[in-house]
Amino acid sequence: MILSNLETLPGKTIVAHYGLVQGSTIRAKHVGRDIAAGIKNIFGGELSGYTELLKESREESVNRMISQAQELGANAIVNVRFSTSSVAQGAAEILAYGTAVRVE
């Protein structure tokens, strides 16, 4: 599956358009990560527990988006974007979305 944040793929021709595809996941903070984050807030530094949590969330969202596109017969997703929103205290949604297409 080809993924691109461009509206077209250089060197490829879009021959079919399947529409919007999306994948999302909602993740909650972890108590252990909250404690480590609290300590980092005092002394400074990267909140690596949260960095890993967001990385996993993005990967899961993208994989779900790809699965949806494959079910439609697409071999590429263009104009890929990410969005995040808070859905509850301590929980956030990561959404990946784009346009499923077939390219040659």
N, C-alpha and C positions, 0 to 999 in steps of 0.2 A: 504494500500500500504506500503510495506516494503522498506525503503530507506537505503542504506549503501554506505560508501565510500570504502568498501572492494570489491575485484573482485568476491568473493563468499560469501555465507551466511553460517556461521557455523551451522551445524545441518540440513541444507536444501540442497536439490538437485535441480539444475537447469535442468528443463525438456524441456524448450523452450526458444529460443533466438529471440527477436524481433528487435534488433538493437538499434541504437542511438535514444534517445528522448531528447528533449530540451525545455526549456521555457525561455523567456527573457522579459525584460521590459526596457524601456528607461525613465529615470526620469531627470527632470531639477531642478536646485536649485530654492529655493523660496526666494523672496526679504526679507521677515521677518526673515528667517533663516540666510540669509547672514548678516544682521545687527547684529543679536545675535552672529554669528560666529566671526564677526569683533571685537566685544567687548571681547569675550572670548580669541581671539588671543592676545589682549593687556594684559589681566589679567591672562590668563591661565585657564585651565579646559577643561572638556569634551564638545565637540560640540554636545550636546544632540539632537538638531534638525536634524543634519546630521545622527547621530546614528539611530534615528527613521526612517528617510527617507531610509537608507540602509536596515534596518530590514524589512520594508514594501516591498521594492524592492525584497529582497531575497525571502520572503514569496510568493509574486506574481509569481516570476519566477519558484519556486518549484511547486506551484499549477498548473501552465501551463504545466510543464514537466509531472507531475502526470496525468493530463487530457489526454495528448498525449499517455502516456503509457497505460492508461485504455482503450482508443479507440483501441489499438492494442491487448488487451486481457491479458496484463501483470498484475502480482500481486506483482511485486517487481522491483526496479531499483537499479542496482549495479554500483559500480565505479562512484558514484556521485561526480561531481566537480562543482566549481563556477569560473567564469571569469568575469572580468569587463574591460570596455574600454570606453574611451572618444569618443563620436560621434560628439559633437559640443561644443562650449564654454559654459560651465555651464550645460552640459547634459552628462549623462553616461549611458551605458547599463550594466545591470547585467544579466548574462547568467548562467543558471543551466543546466547541461547536464549529461547524464549517459546512461547505457545500460539497456533497458527494457527486463525483463525475466519473465518466469513463474517458480515458485518454488513449491516443495512439501515437 
